[in-house]
Amino acid sequence: MSILESIENNFTYAIIKRCSETGCELRLNNLTRYIVLKGENICRDEKICDCIIFLEDILIALVELKSRTAKAGSVVEKLTNGSLVAINILESYLDKTIRLNFYHIVLCKRWRVSEYRVITSRKISIRGKTYDIIAKRCGVSLSELISIFSSG
């Protein structure tokens, strides 16, 4: 049984078909095999990102969708908590030495320059590795983001 099949079997209550909320969507076209979990369905007692997306090659996209203002402190907390939840889910299926690739994404309908600068200047630290936050407008494709940012 693959990792994605195991996640699918154990988290059926949290699986959603699309990563979208209130008119803001991360397009999932050109992806072959993935699972999208609704953050609030997995973790109700902490602030967590809207979507956790697991892809076959152990890529994890943590997505916060905003229709209005994106507050940097809240975004960092939600993405960090989502990352920790994703690691906890995967630890039961993977060897701890396997390298996980995280993409921390914030989508907003319209960015204010000041919000955009603050959010993109923040970093997220998971297991001693630091990750950038990718801030884009709603409607961008995850496959495009992966191809752009995988070289970094």
C-alpha positions as CSV (number, residue, x, y, z in Angstrom):
1,M,0.0,0.0,0.0
2,S,1.4,3.4,-1.0
3,I,1.8,6.3,1.5
4,L,-1.1,8.2,-0.3
5,E,-3.4,5.1,0.0
6,S,-2.6,4.9,3.7
7,I,-3.3,8.5,4.2
8,E,-6.5,8.2,2.2
9,N,-7.7,5.2,4.3
10,N,-6.9,6.8,7.7
11,F,-8.1,10.4,7.0
12,T,-11.3,9.9,5.0
13,Y,-13.1,12.4,7.2
14,A,-10.6,15.2,6.2
15,I,-10.2,14.6,2.5
16,I,-11.5,17.3,0.1
17,K,-11.5,17.3,-3.6
18,R,-10.1,20.9,-4.2
19,C,-8.0,23.3,-2.3
20,S,-10.3,26.3,-2.3
21,E,-12.2,28.6,0.0
22,T,-14.4,31.7,-0.5
23,G,-13.5,32.3,-4.2
24,C,-9.8,31.6,-3.7
25,E,-8.3,28.4,-5.2
26,L,-5.0,26.7,-5.7
27,R,-5.4,24.8,-9.0
28,L,-4.3,21.2,-8.9
29,N,-4.2,20.6,-12.7
30,N,-1.3,18.6,-14.2
31,L,-0.8,16.6,-11.0
32,T,-1.1,12.9,-11.2
33,R,-1.6,11.6,-7.7
34,Y,-2.3,13.7,-4.6
35,I,-4.5,13.9,-1.5
36,V,-5.9,17.2,-0.1
37,L,-6.8,17.3,3.6
38,K,-8.8,20.1,5.1
39,G,-6.7,21.5,7.9
40,E,-9.6,22.3,10.2
41,N,-10.9,18.8,10.0
42,I,-7.6,17.3,11.2
43,C,-6.8,19.7,14.0
44,R,-9.7,21.6,15.6
45,D,-7.9,22.9,18.7
46,E,-5.0,24.8,17.0
47,K,-4.8,27.3,14.3
48,I,-3.9,25.4,11.1
49,C,-3.6,26.2,7.4
50,D,-6.6,25.6,5.1
51,C,-5.2,22.7,3.1
52,I,-2.4,20.1,3.4
53,I,-1.6,18.5,0.1
54,F,0.4,15.3,-0.1
55,L,2.0,14.4,-3.4
56,E,3.5,11.1,-4.5
57,D,7.1,12.0,-4.4
58,I,6.8,13.2,-0.7
59,L,6.1,16.8,-1.5
60,I,3.9,18.5,1.0
61,A,2.1,21.8,0.2
62,L,0.7,23.7,3.0
63,V,-1.8,26.3,1.8
64,E,-3.4,29.3,3.5
65,L,-6.2,30.9,1.4
66,K,-7.2,34.5,2.0
67,S,-10.0,36.5,0.5
68,R,-8.9,39.7,2.2
69,T,-6.1,40.6,4.6
70,A,-3.2,38.1,5.2
71,K,-1.7,38.8,8.6
72,A,1.9,37.6,8.8
73,G,1.9,36.3,12.4
74,S,-1.3,34.3,11.9
75,V,-0.1,32.9,8.5
76,V,3.3,31.8,9.9
77,E,1.6,30.1,12.9
78,K,-1.0,28.3,10.7
79,L,1.6,27.1,8.2
80,T,4.0,25.9,10.9
81,N,1.2,24.0,12.7
82,G,0.2,22.5,9.4
83,S,3.8,21.4,8.8
84,L,4.0,19.7,12.2
85,V,0.6,17.9,11.5
86,A,1.9,16.7,8.1
87,I,5.1,15.4,9.7
88,N,3.1,13.6,12.4
89,I,0.9,12.0,9.7
90,L,3.9,10.9,7.6
91,E,6.0,9.6,10.5
92,S,3.9,6.5,10.8
93,Y,4.6,5.6,7.2
94,L,8.1,6.8,6.5
95,D,11.6,6.4,7.8
96,K,12.6,9.6,9.7
97,T,15.7,10.0,7.5
98,I,13.6,10.5,4.3
99,R,13.8,14.1,3.1
100,L,10.5,15.8,3.0
101,N,10.0,18.8,0.6
102,F,7.7,21.5,1.9
103,Y,6.0,24.3,0.0
104,H,4.4,26.9,2.3
105,I,2.0,28.8,0.2
106,V,-0.3,31.8,0.9
107,L,-2.8,32.8,-1.7
108,C,-4.7,36.1,-1.6
109,K,-7.2,37.7,-4.0
110,R,-5.4,41.0,-3.8
111,W,-2.1,41.7,-2.1
112,R,-1.3,44.9,-0.4
113,V,2.4,45.7,-1.0
114,S,3.1,46.0,2.7
115,E,1.4,42.6,3.5
116,Y,3.2,40.9,0.7
117,R,6.6,42.2,1.8
118,V,6.1,41.2,5.4
119,I,4.9,37.7,4.6
120,T,7.6,36.9,2.0
121,S,10.3,38.2,4.4
122,R,9.2,35.6,7.1
123,K,10.6,32.1,7.3
124,I,9.3,28.9,8.6
125,S,11.6,26.5,10.5
126,I,10.7,22.8,10.5
127,R,13.1,20.2,11.9
128,G,16.0,22.6,11.7
129,K,15.4,23.5,8.0
130,T,14.2,27.0,7.0
131,Y,11.6,27.4,4.3
132,D,10.4,30.5,2.5
133,I,6.8,31.5,2.2
134,I,5.5,31.6,-1.3
135,A,2.9,34.4,-1.7
136,K,0.8,34.5,-4.8
137,R,-2.6,35.5,-6.1
138,C,-5.5,33.1,-6.0
139,G,-5.8,30.8,-9.0
140,V,-2.2,29.8,-9.4
141,S,-1.3,26.2,-10.2
142,L,0.5,24.0,-7.7
143,S,2.4,22.2,-10.5
144,E,3.7,25.6,-11.7
145,L,4.8,26.7,-8.3
146,I,6.7,23.4,-7.8
147,S,8.5,23.7,-11.1
148,I,9.5,27.3,-10.3
149,F,10.5,26.8,-6.6
150,S,11.9,23.2,-6.7
151,S,15.3,24.5,-7.9
152,G,15.7,26.7,-4.8
